[in-house]
């Protein structure tokens, strides 16, 4: 059973508004930083995973490393990390909410599911630029969206 729901406030500061995406480890929420009154993205780790002792030890260590490494990144093609929490009751990463659509949606809207070459080259260049910065900082991204 998921421990998060729309309207829940994490760390007395981040209100979860709606789910933006789901993954194997948890959810990404559109939220609001109620203190600074700005939109944020909140990545949460699923409760059932936190309940598994062997998984918890390694996953939380990896999550903490990811948060600290990502927080050092400053690149126009990489979302800015604002805050992170690794605790008994919540494991989350709070990031800049980027307005836009997913690459899947862009491709789905293209003729025959194919982007024109200039658009595809532009997307690929932006992706590679962001990945290069992440890799240079020691972050290996396992789930590109």
N, CA, C and O atoms as a MOPAC input file, in Angstrom:
PM7 MOZYME 1SCF
protein

 N      0.83300 1    -1.18000 1     0.00000 1
 C      0.00000 1     0.00000 1     0.00000 1
 C      0.87600 1     1.24100 1     0.00000 1
 O      1.81500 1     1.33300 1     0.79100 1
 N      0.59200 1     2.17400 1    -0.85300 1
 C      1.38900 1     3.39100 1    -0.98800 1
 C      1.15000 1     4.32300 1     0.19600 1
 O      0.00500 1     4.54000 1     0.59300 1
 N      2.22600 1     4.87500 1     0.76300 1
 C      2.07900 1     5.73300 1     1.92800 1
 C      1.81600 1     7.18200 1     1.55600 1
 O      1.58500 1     8.00700 1     2.44000 1
 N      1.84600 1     7.51300 1     0.28100 1
 C      1.64600 1     8.88900 1    -0.14800 1
 C      0.32800 1     9.03500 1    -0.90000 1
 O     -0.12400 1     8.11100 1    -1.57500 1
 N     -0.27300 1    10.20400 1    -0.76900 1
 C     -1.50500 1    10.51200 1    -1.48500 1
 C     -1.51300 1    12.00800 1    -1.76300 1
 O     -0.84300 1    12.77900 1    -1.07500 1
 N     -2.26900 1    12.41200 1    -2.76800 1
 C     -2.39300 1    13.82800 1    -3.08600 1
 C     -2.84500 1    14.57700 1    -1.84200 1
 O     -3.75100 1    14.14100 1    -1.13300 1
 N     -2.20400 1    15.70500 1    -1.58900 1
 C     -2.52800 1    16.51600 1    -0.42800 1
 C     -1.59900 1    16.29100 1     0.75300 1
 O     -1.51700 1    17.13500 1     1.64500 1
 N     -0.88900 1    15.14700 1     0.77000 1
 C      0.04000 1    14.85400 1     1.87200 1
 C      1.18700 1    15.86100 1     1.82700 1
 O      1.65900 1    16.23400 1     0.75400 1
 N      1.62300 1    16.29100 1     2.99800 1
 C      2.75200 1    17.21700 1     3.10600 1
 C      3.92600 1    16.46500 1     3.71500 1
 O      3.81300 1    15.89200 1     4.79800 1
 N      5.05300 1    16.47100 1     3.01100 1
 C      6.27200 1    15.80000 1     3.47400 1
 C      7.18800 1    16.82300 1     4.13400 1
 O      7.35300 1    17.94000 1     3.64200 1
 N      7.77100 1    16.43000 1     5.23800 1
 C      8.75700 1    17.24800 1     5.95300 1
 C      8.20500 1    18.62500 1     6.32500 1
 O      8.95500 1    19.59700 1     6.42300 1
 N      6.90600 1    18.69800 1     6.52900 1
 C      6.21000 1    19.94400 1     6.90100 1
 C      6.40800 1    21.04800 1     5.86200 1
 O      6.30900 1    22.23400 1     6.17800 1
 N      6.68600 1    20.65300 1     4.63600 1
 C      7.02500 1    21.66900 1     3.64600 1
 C      6.55300 1    21.38000 1     2.23200 1
 O      6.13400 1    22.30200 1     1.53200 1
 N      6.60600 1    20.12100 1     1.78600 1
 C      6.35200 1    19.79300 1     0.38300 1
 C      5.01700 1    19.06900 1     0.23500 1
 O      4.87800 1    17.91300 1     0.63800 1
 N      4.04100 1    19.75800 1    -0.34400 1
 C      2.72100 1    19.16200 1    -0.55100 1
 C      2.71100 1    18.41400 1    -1.88000 1
 O      3.10600 1    18.96300 1    -2.90900 1
 N      2.25900 1    17.16300 1    -1.85600 1
 C      2.14300 1    16.35200 1    -3.05900 1
 C      0.80900 1    16.67600 1    -3.73700 1
 O     -0.25100 1    16.52200 1    -3.13000 1
 N      0.86300 1    17.12400 1    -4.99400 1
 C     -0.35200 1    17.54800 1    -5.67900 1
 C     -0.90000 1    16.49000 1    -6.63600 1
 O     -2.08600 1    16.16300 1    -6.58500 1
 N     -0.04400 1    15.95500 1    -7.50800 1
 C     -0.50200 1    14.91900 1    -8.44100 1
 C      0.69300 1    14.13300 1    -8.94100 1
 O      1.81200 1    14.64200 1    -9.00900 1
 N      0.43300 1    12.87500 1    -9.29100 1
 C      1.50400 1    12.00800 1    -9.79300 1
 C      1.84000 1    12.38900 1   -11.23400 1
 O      0.95600 1    12.51100 1   -12.08200 1
 N      3.12600 1    12.57300 1   -11.48900 1
 C      3.61200 1    12.84100 1   -12.84800 1
 C      4.08300 1    11.56300 1   -13.52300 1
 O      3.97200 1    11.42400 1   -14.74100 1
 N      4.60800 1    10.63000 1   -12.73800 1
 C      5.11700 1     9.38900 1   -13.31500 1
 C      5.32300 1     8.33300 1   -12.24800 1
 O      5.45200 1     8.62600 1   -11.06000 1
 N      5.35000 1     7.08900 1   -12.71900 1
 C      5.56300 1     5.94500 1   -11.83100 1
 C      6.75000 1     5.15000 1   -12.35900 1
 O      6.96600 1     5.04500 1   -13.56600 1
 N      7.49900 1     4.60300 1   -11.44000 1
 C      8.61100 1     3.75600 1   -11.82300 1
 C      8.69600 1     2.56900 1   -10.88900 1
 O      7.86100 1     2.40500 1    -9.99900 1
 N      9.69500 1     1.75000 1   -11.09200 1
 C      9.85900 1     0.54500 1   -10.28600 1
 C     10.12800 1     0.86900 1    -8.81400 1
 O      9.75800 1     0.09300 1    -7.93200 1
 N     10.76400 1     2.00100 1    -8.54500 1
 C     11.13100 1     2.34800 1    -7.17200 1
 C     10.13600 1     3.27200 1    -6.48700 1
 O     10.18500 1     3.41300 1    -5.26500 1
 N      9.24000 1     3.90300 1    -7.22400 1
 C      8.31200 1     4.82700 1    -6.58100 1
 C      7.62600 1     5.73600 1    -7.58200 1
 O      7.35200 1     5.34600 1    -8.71600 1
 N      7.35400 1     6.95400 1    -7.14100 1
 C      6.60800 1     7.90700 1    -7.94100 1
 C      7.34000 1     9.24300 1    -8.02900 1
 O      8.17000 1     9.57400 1    -7.18300 1
 N      7.01500 1     9.99300 1    -9.06200 1
 C      7.41900 1    11.39500 1    -9.14600 1
 C      6.13600 1    12.20700 1    -9.11400 1
 O      5.22600 1    11.99600 1    -9.91600 1
 N      6.08200 1    13.13000 1    -8.18100 1
 C      4.90400 1    13.95200 1    -7.95400 1
 C      5.14800 1    15.39800 1    -8.37800 1
 O      6.25800 1    15.91100 1    -8.24100 1
 N      4.12800 1    16.03900 1    -8.88100 1
 C      4.14000 1    17.49200 1    -8.96200 1
 C      3.71300 1    17.94000 1    -7.57900 1
 O      2.70800 1    17.46400 1    -7.05100 1
 N      4.46400 1    18.84700 1    -6.99400 1
 C      4.15400 1    19.29600 1    -5.64400 1
 C      4.32200 1    20.78900 1    -5.50900 1
 O      4.57600 1    21.50400 1    -6.47900 1
 N      4.17400 1    21.23600 1    -4.28700 1
 C      4.33600 1    22.64800 1    -3.97400 1
 C      5.19500 1    22.77700 1    -2.73000 1
 O      4.94100 1    22.12100 1    -1.71900 1
 N      6.21100 1    23.62300 1    -2.80500 1
 C      6.97700 1    24.00800 1    -1.62600 1
 C      6.11500 1    25.06200 1    -0.93800 1
 O      6.06300 1    26.20800 1    -1.38500 1
 N      5.44300 1    24.68600 1     0.14000 1
 C      4.48100 1    25.58900 1     0.77400 1
 C      5.16900 1    26.75300 1     1.48200 1
 O      4.54100 1    27.78700 1     1.70700 1
 N      6.43400 1    26.60800 1     1.83300 1
 C      7.17300 1    27.69900 1     2.47100 1
 C      7.57400 1    28.75400 1     1.44900 1
 O      7.33700 1    29.94400 1     1.65500 1
 N      8.17700 1    28.32500 1     0.35500 1
 C      8.62700 1    29.27200 1    -0.67400 1
 C      7.55700 1    29.55900 1    -1.73000 1
 O      7.73700 1    30.41500 1    -2.59700 1
 N      6.44200 1    28.83000 1    -1.64400 1
 C      5.31900 1    29.02600 1    -2.55900 1
 C      5.74600 1    28.88900 1    -4.02700 1
 O      5.49700 1    29.75800 1    -4.86300 1
 N      6.40300 1    27.74700 1    -4.29600 1
 C      6.81600 1    27.46800 1    -5.67700 1
 C      6.56400 1    26.00700 1    -5.99600 1
 O      6.55900 1    25.15200 1    -5.11000 1
 N      6.35100 1    25.73100 1    -7.29200 1
 C      6.13900 1    24.33600 1    -7.69700 1
 C      7.45100 1    23.55700 1    -7.62400 1
 O      8.52900 1    24.10800 1    -7.84700 1
 N      7.33800 1    22.26600 1    -7.30800 1
 C      8.49500 1    21.38200 1    -7.23900 1
 C      8.10800 1    20.01400 1    -7.78500 1
 O      6.92500 1    19.70100 1    -7.91800 1
 N      9.10300 1    19.21000 1    -8.09600 1
 C      8.90800 1    17.79800 1    -8.40000 1
 C      9.46100 1    17.02700 1    -7.20400 1
 O     10.53600 1    17.34800 1    -6.69700 1
 N      8.72800 1    16.01700 1    -6.75800 1
 C      9.14300 1    15.22800 1    -5.59300 1
 C      9.19600 1    13.75600 1    -5.99300 1
 O      8.17700 1    13.15900 1    -6.34000 1
 N     10.39100 1    13.18200 1    -5.94000 1
 C     10.58200 1    11.76200 1    -6.22800 1
 C     10.51800 1    11.01600 1    -4.90500 1
 O     11.30600 1    11.28700 1    -3.99900 1
 N      9.57800 1    10.07000 1    -4.78900 1
 C      9.42200 1     9.30800 1    -3.55000 1
 C      9.74400 1     7.83200 1    -3.79700 1
 O      9.50700 1     7.31000 1    -4.88600 1
 N     10.28300 1     7.17400 1    -2.78000 1
 C     10.55300 1     5.73800 1    -2.84200 1
 C      9.35900 1     5.01100 1    -2.23900 1
 O      8.85700 1     5.39300 1    -1.18100 1
 N      8.91200 1     3.97000 1    -2.91400 1
 C      7.73200 1     3.21200 1    -2.48800 1
 C      7.93100 1     2.59000 1    -1.11200 1
 O      9.00700 1     2.08700 1    -0.78800 1
 N      6.86100 1     2.63500 1    -0.30200 1
 C      6.89400 1     2.12500 1     1.06900 1
 C      7.22800 1     0.64200 1     1.12700 1
 O      7.95900 1     0.20900 1     2.01800 1
 N      6.70100 1    -0.14400 1     0.18600 1
 C      6.94600 1    -1.59200 1     0.25500 1
 C      8.42600 1    -1.91400 1     0.06000 1
 O      8.90700 1    -2.93500 1     0.55100 1
 N      9.14500 1    -1.05700 1    -0.64800 1
 C     10.58000 1    -1.28000 1    -0.82100 1
 C     11.34100 1    -0.90800 1     0.44800 1
 O     12.30800 1    -1.57400 1     0.81800 1
 N     10.90300 1     0.15300 1     1.10800 1
 C     11.55500 1     0.56600 1     2.35200 1
 C     11.36600 1    -0.47000 1     3.45300 1
 O     12.14500 1    -0.51600 1     4.40600 1
 N     10.33900 1    -1.30000 1     3.32700 1
 C     10.04700 1    -2.32400 1     4.33600 1
 C     10.92300 1    -3.56800 1     4.19300 1
 O     10.92700 1    -4.42400 1     5.07800 1
 N     11.66000 1    -3.67600 1     3.09500 1
 C     12.52900 1    -4.83400 1     2.87200 1
 C     13.93300 1    -4.51900 1     3.39800 1
 O     14.65300 1    -3.74300 1     2.77100 1
 N     14.34100 1    -5.10100 1     4.53800 1
 C     15.60800 1    -4.72000 1     5.18500 1
 C     16.82600 1    -4.80800 1     4.27500 1
 O     17.62300 1    -3.87000 1     4.24200 1
 N     16.99800 1    -5.89700 1     3.53800 1
 C     18.17200 1    -6.02500 1     2.67900 1
 C     18.15500 1    -4.99200 1     1.55900 1
 O     19.17800 1    -4.38100 1     1.25100 1
 N     16.99400 1    -4.80300 1     0.95900 1
 C     16.86100 1    -3.82300 1    -0.11800 1
 C     17.07600 1    -2.42400 1     0.43300 1
 O     17.75800 1    -1.60100 1    -0.17700 1
 N     16.49500 1    -2.16600 1     1.58100 1
 C     16.52800 1    -0.83300 1     2.18400 1
 C     17.95600 1    -0.33500 1     2.37900 1
 O     18.26900 1     0.80000 1     2.02200 1
 N     18.81600 1    -1.16600 1     2.93500 1
 C     20.19500 1    -0.74300 1     3.20100 1
 C     20.89700 1    -0.28400 1     1.93000 1
 O     21.46200 1     0.80900 1     1.88300 1
 N     20.86000 1    -1.11500 1     0.91400 1
 C     21.58800 1    -0.76600 1    -0.30800 1
 C     20.89200 1     0.33800 1    -1.09200 1
 O     21.55300 1     1.22500 1    -1.63200 1
 N     19.56700 1     0.29500 1    -1.16000 1
 C     18.83500 1     1.29200 1    -1.94200 1
 C     18.93400 1     2.68000 1    -1.32000 1
 O     19.09900 1     3.66700 1    -2.03800 1
 N     18.83600 1     2.76700 1    -0.00700 1
 C     18.92200 1     4.07300 1     0.63100 1
 C     20.31700 1     4.65800 1     0.50100 1
 O     20.46900 1     5.86700 1     0.32500 1
 N     21.32500 1     3.82400 1     0.58400 1
 C     22.69300 1     4.30900 1     0.37800 1
 C     22.86100 1     4.82200 1    -1.05000 1
 O     23.46800 1     5.86900 1    -1.27400 1
 N     22.32100 1     4.08000 1    -2.00900 1
 C     22.39400 1     4.50700 1    -3.41400 1
 C     21.59900 1     5.78900 1    -3.63700 1
 O     22.05400 1     6.69000 1    -4.34200 1
 N     20.41100 1     5.87200 1    -3.03500 1
 C     19.56600 1     7.05700 1    -3.16100 1
 C     20.27700 1     8.27800 1    -2.58000 1
 O     20.24700 1     9.35600 1    -3.17400 1
 N     20.90500 1     8.11500 1    -1.43700 1
 C     21.62700 1     9.22400 1    -0.80700 1
 C     22.79100 1     9.68500 1    -1.68200 1
 O     23.00500 1    10.88500 1    -1.85200 1
 N     23.54400 1     8.73300 1    -2.23800 1
 C     24.64200 1     9.08900 1    -3.16100 1
 C     24.10800 1     9.83700 1    -4.37600 1
 O     24.68200 1    10.84000 1    -4.80000 1
 N     22.98700 1     9.33300 1    -4.94000 1
 C     22.37200 1     9.97700 1    -6.10400 1
 C     21.98200 1    11.41400 1    -5.77100 1
 O     22.24900 1    12.32900 1    -6.55000 1
 N     21.35300 1    11.61200 1    -4.62200 1
 C     20.90600 1    12.94900 1    -4.23100 1
 C     22.08400 1    13.90600 1    -4.08200 1
 O     22.04100 1    15.03200 1    -4.57800 1
 N     23.12300 1    13.46300 1    -3.40500 1
 C     24.28800 1    14.33000 1    -3.18400 1
 C     25.01800 1    14.63700 1    -4.48300 1
 O     25.46200 1    15.76600 1    -4.69500 1
 N     25.14400 1    13.64700 1    -5.34700 1
 C     25.80800 1    13.86800 1    -6.63000 1
 C     24.96900 1    14.78000 1    -7.51400 1
 O     25.49000 1    15.72500 1    -8.10600 1
 N     23.67400 1    14.50200 1    -7.60800 1
 C     22.78300 1    15.32300 1    -8.44100 1
 C     22.73400 1    16.76300 1    -7.94900 1
 O     22.60700 1    17.68600 1    -8.75300 1
 N     22.83200 1    16.96400 1    -6.64200 1
 C     22.78700 1    18.31900 1    -6.08700 1
 C     23.98900 1    19.15900 1    -6.51200 1
 O     23.92100 1    20.38800 1    -6.50700 1
 N     25.07900 1    18.50600 1    -6.87400 1
 C     26.27600 1    19.22700 1    -7.32500 1
 C     26.18600 1    19.65700 1    -8.79400 1
 O     26.97700 1    20.48000 1    -9.25400 1
 N     25.22300 1    19.09900 1    -9.51900 1
 C     25.10500 1    19.41100 1   -10.94300 1
 C     24.45900 1    20.76700 1   -11.15200 1
 O     23.48500 1    21.11900 1   -10.48600 1
 N     25.01600 1    21.51900 1   -12.08400 1
 C     24.44000 1    22.80600 1   -12.48000 1
 C     24.54800 1    22.86900 1   -13.99500 1
 O     25.57000 1    23.28500 1   -14.54000 1
 N     23.47500 1    22.44900 1   -14.67300 1
 C     23.49600 1    22.34000 1   -16.12500 1
 C     22.10000 1    22.61500 1   -16.64900 1
 O     21.12100 1    22.18800 1   -16.03600 1
 N     21.98100 1    23.32200 1   -17.77700 1
 C     20.64300 1    23.64500 1   -18.29200 1
 C     19.80600 1    22.43800 1   -18.71200 1
 O     18.58800 1    22.55900 1   -18.84000 1
 N     20.42100 1    21.29000 1   -18.92700 1
 C     19.67800 1    20.09000 1   -19.32300 1
 C     19.51700 1    19.08600 1   -18.18600 1
 O     19.16800 1    17.92800 1   -18.41700 1
 N     19.77200 1    19.53300 1   -16.96400 1
 C     19.64200 1    18.67500 1   -15.79200 1
 C     18.80800 1    19.41700 1   -14.75200 1
 O     19.08000 1    20.57600 1   -14.43800 1
 N     17.79800 1    18.74600 1   -14.22700 1
 C     16.93700 1    19.33500 1   -13.20600 1
 C     17.72900 1    19.64400 1   -11.94200 1
 O     18.53900 1    18.82900 1   -11.50100 1
 N     17.50200 1    20.80600 1   -11.36200 1
 C     18.17600 1    21.22600 1   -10.14000 1
 C     17.56200 1    20.53300 1    -8.92600 1
 O     16.34000 1    20.47900 1    -8.78500 1
 N     18.41400 1    20.00600 1    -8.05600 1
 C     17.96600 1    19.39100 1    -6.81100 1
 C     17.90600 1    20.46800 1    -5.73700 1
 O     18.86700 1    21.20700 1    -5.52700 1
 N     16.74800 1    20.54700 1    -5.04800 1
 C     16.56200 1    21.52400 1    -3.97900 1
 C     16.75700 1    20.92600 1    -2.59000 1
 O     17.28300 1    21.59200 1    -1.69800 1
 N     16.33900 1    19.67900 1    -2.40000 1
 C     16.33100 1    19.09600 1    -1.06100 1
 C     16.25200 1    17.57300 1    -1.18200 1
 O     15.88200 1    17.04500 1    -2.23100 1
 N     16.60000 1    16.88100 1    -0.11400 1
 C     16.48100 1    15.42400 1    -0.08100 1
 C     16.27800 1    14.99100 1     1.35900 1
 O     16.69800 1    15.66600 1     2.29800 1
 N     15.62600 1    13.85400 1     1.50800 1
 C     15.42800 1    13.27400 1     2.83700 1
 C     15.57400 1    11.76700 1     2.73400 1
 O     14.96100 1    11.12800 1     1.87900 1
 N     16.37800 1    11.21700 1     3.59800 1
 C     16.49100 1     9.77000 1     3.72000 1
 C     16.27900 1     9.48300 1     5.19700 1
 O     17.18700 1     9.63800 1     6.01400 1
 N     15.04700 1     9.05700 1     5.52800 1
 C     14.68100 1     8.83300 1     6.92200 1
 C     13.79200 1     7.60500 1     7.02500 1
 O     13.41200 1     7.01500 1     6.01400 1
 N     13.46200 1     7.22500 1     8.25300 1
 C     12.62700 1     6.04800 1     8.48500 1
 C     11.26600 1     6.15800 1     7.80900 1
 O     10.76900 1     5.18600 1     7.24000 1
 N     10.66200 1     7.34800 1     7.87200 1
 C      9.28900 1     7.49600 1     7.40000 1
 C      9.17200 1     8.00100 1     5.96800 1
 O      8.11200 1     7.86500 1     5.35700 1
 N     10.22900 1     8.57600 1     5.42400 1
 C     10.13900 1     9.12100 1     4.06500 1
 C     11.51600 1     9.13300 1     3.41600 1
 O     12.53000 1     9.41700 1     4.05200 1
 N     11.51200 1     8.82000 1     2.14800 1
 C     12.72000 1     8.90100 1     1.34200 1
 C     12.30300 1     9.65900 1     0.08500 1
 O     11.54300 1     9.14400 1    -0.73400 1
 N     12.80800 1    10.89100 1    -0.06200 1
 C     12.37100 1    11.69700 1    -1.20100 1
 C     13.48700 1    12.60700 1    -1.69100 1
 O     14.43200 1    12.91900 1    -0.96700 1
 N     13.34600 1    13.01500 1    -2.93000 1
 C     14.25100 1    13.94800 1    -3.57900 1
 C     13.37400 1    15.06600 1    -4.13000 1
 O     12.46000 1    14.80700 1    -4.91300 1
 N     13.64400 1    16.30100 1    -3.73100 1
 C     12.85000 1    17.44800 1    -4.16200 1
 C     13.65200 1    18.21100 1    -5.20300 1
 O     14.79700 1    18.59800 1    -4.97000 1
 N     13.02300 1    18.42100 1    -6.36300 1
 C     13.72800 1    18.99600 1    -7.50400 1
 C     12.92400 1    20.12200 1    -8.14700 1
 O     11.74000 1    20.31400 1    -7.87200 1
 N     13.60000 1    20.83700 1    -8.99300 1
 C     12.97300 1    21.83600 1    -9.84000 1
 C     11.90800 1    21.14800 1   -10.68800 1
 O     12.15300 1    20.08700 1   -11.26200 1
 N     10.72700 1    21.75800 1   -10.76500 1
 C      9.68000 1    21.24600 1   -11.64500 1
 C      9.87000 1    21.91500 1   -13.00200 1
 O      9.78700 1    23.13700 1   -13.12100 1
 N     10.12100 1    21.11100 1   -14.00500 1
 C     10.34500 1    21.62900 1   -15.35600 1
 C      9.03400 1    21.53600 1   -16.12300 1
 O      8.45500 1    20.45800 1   -16.25300 1
 N      8.57600 1    22.66500 1   -16.62400 1
 C      7.34100 1    22.70000 1   -17.38700 1
 C      7.60400 1    22.14300 1   -18.78200 1
 O      8.60100 1    22.49200 1   -19.41400 1
 N      6.73700 1    21.30300 1   -19.24800 1
 C      6.90900 1    20.75500 1   -20.58700 1
 C      6.21800 1    19.41800 1   -20.72100 1
 O      5.28900 1    19.09900 1   -19.97900 1
 N      6.68100 1    18.65500 1   -21.66900 1
 C      6.09500 1    17.35300 1   -21.94700 1
 C      7.20400 1    16.31500 1   -21.97000 1
 O      8.38400 1    16.65900 1   -21.90500 1
 N      6.83100 1    15.06200 1   -22.06200 1
 C      7.81800 1    13.99300 1   -22.11600 1
 C      8.27500 1    13.77700 1   -23.55700 1
 O      7.59100 1    14.16300 1   -24.50500 1
 N      9.42600 1    13.16400 1   -23.70000 1
 C      9.91600 1    12.82600 1   -25.02500 1
 C      8.96200 1    11.85700 1   -25.71500 1
 O      8.76200 1    11.94000 1   -26.92600 1
 N      8.37300 1    10.93700 1   -24.94900 1
 C      7.36100 1    10.02500 1   -25.51500 1
 C      6.22700 1    10.80100 1   -26.17500 1
 O      5.80000 1    10.46300 1   -27.27900 1
 N      5.74100 1    11.83400 1   -25.50400 1
 C      4.65600 1    12.63800 1   -26.06700 1
 C      5.09100 1    13.37000 1   -27.33400 1
 O      4.32100 1    13.47900 1   -28.28800 1
 N      6.31300 1    13.86700 1   -27.33800 1
 C      6.81900 1    14.56900 1   -28.52000 1
 C      6.87600 1    13.61500 1   -29.70700 1
 O      6.44700 1    13.96200 1   -30.80800 1
 N      7.40000 1    12.42500 1   -29.48800 1
 C      7.51400 1    11.43900 1   -30.56100 1
 C      6.13100 1    10.96800 1   -31.00700 1
 O      5.88000 1    10.82000 1   -32.20300 1
 N      5.23200 1    10.73200 1   -30.04500 1
 C      3.87800 1    10.29500 1   -30.39000 1
 C      3.14400 1    11.30700 1   -31.25700 1
 O      2.31100 1    10.92600 1   -32.08000 1
 N      3.43800 1    12.57900 1   -31.08400 1
 C      2.76900 1    13.63400 1   -31.85100 1
 C      3.41600 1    13.86600 1   -33.22300 1
 O      2.85200 1    14.56400 1   -34.06500 1
 N      4.57800 1    13.29100 1   -33.43900 1
 C      5.27700 1    13.45600 1   -34.71600 1
 C      4.61600 1    12.59100 1   -35.78800 1
 O      3.96700 1    11.59000 1   -35.48500 1
 N      4.79100 1    12.99000 1   -37.02400 1
 C      4.26300 1    12.20700 1   -38.14300 1
 C      4.85900 1    10.80800 1   -38.12400 1
 O      6.07900 1    10.64700 1   -38.09000 1
 N      4.00400 1     9.80400 1   -38.14600 1
 C      4.42000 1     8.40300 1   -38.15300 1
 C      5.33800 1     8.05100 1   -36.97500 1
 O      6.11100 1     7.09600 1   -37.05500 1
 N      5.25700 1     8.80800 1   -35.90200 1
 C      6.09500 1     8.52800 1   -34.74100 1
 C      7.55700 1     8.83400 1   -34.96200 1
 O      8.41600 1     8.34300 1   -34.22900 1
 N      7.85200 1     9.64500 1   -35.96900 1
 C      9.24900 1    10.00200 1   -36.26900 1
 C      9.41300 1    11.50700 1   -36.20500 1
 O      8.65200 1    12.26300 1   -36.80800 1
 N     10.41500 1    11.92000 1   -35.46700 1
 C     10.72100 1    13.34300 1   -35.41100 1
 C     11.46000 1    13.74400 1   -36.67600 1
 O     12.23400 1    12.95200 1   -37.21300 1
 N     11.23500 1    14.96500 1   -37.16600 1
 C     12.06700 1    15.44600 1   -38.27000 1
 C     13.53500 1    15.43600 1   -37.82600 1
 O     13.82600 1    15.63300 1   -36.64600 1
 N     14.43100 1    15.21300 1   -38.74000 1
 C     15.85900 1    15.07700 1   -38.41400 1
 C     16.37800 1    16.25100 1   -37.58900 1
 O     17.04600 1    16.01100 1   -36.58300 1
 N     16.11100 1    17.50900 1   -37.95300 1
 C     16.64100 1    18.60400 1   -37.12300 1
 C     16.13200 1    18.55000 1   -35.67500 1
 O     16.88800 1    18.83400 1   -34.74600 1
 N     14.86900 1    18.19200 1   -35.48000 1
 C     14.32100 1    18.09200 1   -34.12700 1
 C     14.96300 1    16.93100 1   -33.36900 1
 O     15.29000 1    17.06600 1   -32.19000 1
 N     15.14400 1    15.80200 1   -34.03600 1
 C     15.76600 1    14.63600 1   -33.40300 1
 C     17.21200 1    14.94400 1   -33.01200 1
 O     17.65600 1    14.54900 1   -31.93400 1
 N     17.94000 1    15.63400 1   -33.86600 1
 C     19.33000 1    16.00000 1   -33.57200 1
 C     19.37800 1    16.95800 1   -32.38000 1
 O     20.24900 1    16.83300 1   -31.52000 1
 N     18.45100 1    17.90900 1   -32.32600 1
 C     18.39800 1    18.85800 1   -31.21300 1
 C     18.13400 1    18.14300 1   -29.89200 1
 O     18.80700 1    18.40600 1   -28.89500 1
 N     17.15400 1    17.24000 1   -29.88500 1
 C     16.82700 1    16.48500 1   -28.66800 1
 C     18.02300 1    15.63200 1   -28.24300 1
 O     18.38000 1    15.60100 1   -27.06600 1
 N     18.63000 1    14.95300 1   -29.19000 1
 C     19.77400 1    14.09000 1   -28.87500 1
 C     20.94700 1    14.90500 1   -28.32900 1
 O     21.61500 1    14.47200 1   -27.39000 1
 N     21.19900 1    16.06600 1   -28.90100 1
 C     22.30100 1    16.91400 1   -28.44000 1
 C     22.05400 1    17.38900 1   -27.00700 1
 O     22.97300 1    17.39600 1   -26.18700 1
 N     20.81700 1    17.78400 1   -26.70600 1
 C     20.49200 1    18.23000 1   -25.34300 1
 C     20.64200 1    17.08200 1   -24.35200 1
 O     21.18800 1    17.25800 1   -23.26300 1
 N     20.15700 1    15.91700 1   -24.73500 1
 C     20.25600 1    14.74300 1   -23.87800 1
 C     21.71800 1    14.38600 1   -23.61100 1
 O     22.10300 1    14.13600 1   -22.47000 1
 N     22.51700 1    14.36400 1   -24.65700 1
 C     23.93100 1    14.02400 1   -24.51100 1
 C     24.68000 1    15.05800 1   -23.66900 1
 O     25.56900 1    14.70200 1   -22.89600 1
 N     24.33000 1    16.31400 1   -23.81300 1
 C     24.96400 1    17.36600 1   -23.02600 1
 C     24.68000 1    17.18100 1   -21.53800 1
 O     25.58800 1    17.26500 1   -20.71100 1
 N     23.42100 1    16.92900 1   -21.20700 1
 C     23.06400 1    16.69800 1   -19.81000 1
 C     23.69900 1    15.43400 1   -19.25100 1
 O     24.19400 1    15.43200 1   -18.12300 1
 N     23.68900 1    14.36800 1   -20.02800 1
 C     24.31500 1    13.10900 1   -19.59000 1
 C     25.81900 1    13.26200 1   -19.39400 1
 O     26.39000 1    12.70000 1   -18.45900 1
 N     26.44900 1    14.01200 1   -20.26800 1
 C     27.88700 1    14.24500 1   -20.15200 1
 C     28.20800 1    14.94800 1   -18.83200 1
 O     29.15900 1    14.58100 1   -18.14200 1
 N     27.40800 1    15.95900 1   -18.48600 1
 C     27.61900 1    16.66200 1   -17.21500 1
 C     27.38900 1    15.72300 1   -16.04000 1
 O     28.14800 1    15.74500 1   -15.07200 1
 N     26.35200 1    14.90200 1   -16.11500 1
 C     26.05800 1    13.95100 1   -15.03900 1
 C     27.18200 1    12.93200 1   -14.88800 1
 O     27.62700 1    12.65200 1   -13.77500 1
 N     27.63900 1    12.38000 1   -16.01100 1
 C     28.71400 1    11.38900 1   -15.95400 1
 C     30.00400 1    11.99900 1   -15.43000 1
 O     30.73800 1    11.34800 1   -14.68600 1
 N     30.29000 1    13.24000 1   -15.80900 1
 C     31.49600 1    13.91300 1   -15.33200 1
 C     31.46300 1    14.08900 1   -13.80600 1
 O     32.50600 1    14.12200 1   -13.15400 1
 N     30.24500 1    14.20300 1   -13.24800 1
 C     30.08800 1    14.35000 1   -11.79700 1
 C     30.01700 1    12.99400 1   -11.09700 1
 O     29.92500 1    12.94200 1    -9.87000 1
 N     30.05700 1    11.89500 1   -11.85700 1
 C     30.02400 1    10.57400 1   -11.25400 1
 C     28.63900 1     9.98400 1   -11.11600 1
 O     28.46600 1     8.97700 1   -10.42800 1
 N     27.63800 1    10.58800 1   -11.75900 1
 C     26.26600 1    10.10900 1   -11.67100 1
 C     25.94300 1     9.30900 1   -12.92900 1
 O     26.09400 1     9.80800 1   -14.04400 1
 N     25.50300 1     8.07500 1   -12.74800 1
 C     25.07200 1     7.24600 1   -13.85700 1
 C     23.56800 1     7.14300 1   -13.77700 1
 O     23.03300 1     6.59600 1   -12.81300 1
 N     22.88300 1     7.65900 1   -14.77300 1
 C     21.42300 1     7.65500 1   -14.77300 1
 C     20.94400 1     6.34000 1   -15.37200 1
 O     21.38000 1     5.94000 1   -16.45100 1
 N     20.03600 1     5.67100 1   -14.65200 1
 C     19.58200 1     4.35600 1   -15.08700 1
 C     18.21000 1     4.34700 1   -15.72800 1
 O     17.74000 1     3.30200 1   -16.17600 1
 N     17.55300 1     5.51900 1   -15.77700 1
 C     16.16100 1     5.53700 1   -16.21800 1
 C     15.84200 1     6.87400 1   -16.88900 1
 O     15.21600 1     7.74000 1   -16.27800 1
 N     16.26100 1     7.04200 1   -18.11400 1
 C     16.04400 1     8.30700 1   -18.81800 1
 C     14.59200 1     8.43200 1   -19.26000 1
 O     13.98400 1     7.47000 1   -19.72900 1
 N     14.04900 1     9.63400 1   -19.10100 1
 C     12.67100 1     9.89500 1   -19.51100 1
 C     12.65600 1    11.08900 1   -20.44800 1
 O     11.59200 1    11.49000 1   -20.92100 1

